[in-house]
Amino acid sequence: MAVPLSYYLALSVVLFALGAIGVLIRRNILIILMCIEMMLNAVNIAFIGFANAFQAIDGQMFVFFVMTVAAAEVAVGLALVVAIFRNRATVYVDDLNILKW
């Protein structure tokens, strides 16, 4: 019994929408990074769904690339968060005005 492509895409759309809402609404930079990760995982689910539906390995290869980019994003993002927290003692986006003159 195979899972239909529409189930993969529905789950992917819901996860991506929740991630996008989280990025737009939340002000904690750590939660924003987690929402970006959720959006990347939603794209991975869509890739896997299409790879399964079309019996192609291309979607699974793209998932590995997206996971690599996500791991690099987490490493760089958390390093920036730690550096900002050390300087400003806050992780809220509203309190950070580093680029202002």
QUIQUI-V543459 format. One record per helix or strand of 3 or more residues. SS is the DSSP state (a for helix, b for strand). FROM is the first residue (numbers start at 1). TO is the last residue. If there is no record, write none. Layout:
BEGIN
((SS FROM TO) (SS FROM TO))
END
This chain:
BEGIN
((a 5 25) (a 29 54) (a 58 88) (a 93 95))
END
